[in-house]
């Protein structure tokens, strides 16, 4: 139930010294910095492979603003963590949510450098918002696949693609005539 679009609340992406910055955004940055500093202090090394973001139900009424808000969040996190190329993986809302909003999520992933998109195509919900258990497992597999180092190698033993239009599946942008079929 948290939003990007309310200055001074939730995830509002403003500079850390701004009175408009959201407390959850501040907490994200501070907790991440603290955890990474703890690793360094312990003598450990680390690699941050990316950040997965699944949010938007509270911002569906801000569809026109969401592109700018999400872009500001991505830029802010990258800036505030000192990771200018941090990968952002954006999870699509359930298909019960407005197509126009989900189109904005897709467009962000297509236009922001080093951003990806996890499709929620063919997944079902328990209440029109939250995925049911089988769909959550499938969605989790899709997210996990996005972070695999060999993800550019297609492996159909455990399919991550759904049958139908290829567009929006695993970052693909395809003409409507291009489809995944089962044989």
Secondary structure, DSSP 8 states (H G I E B T S, - for coil): ---SSSTTSTT----TTSTT--HHHHHHHHHHHHHHHHHHHTT-------EEE---GGGGGGHHHHHHHHHHHHHHHHHHTT-TT--EEEE---TTS-HHHHHHHHHHHHHSTTEEEE--TT--BSSSSSB-HHHHHHHHHHHHHHT-TTTTS---TT--S-SEE-TTSTT----TT-EE---
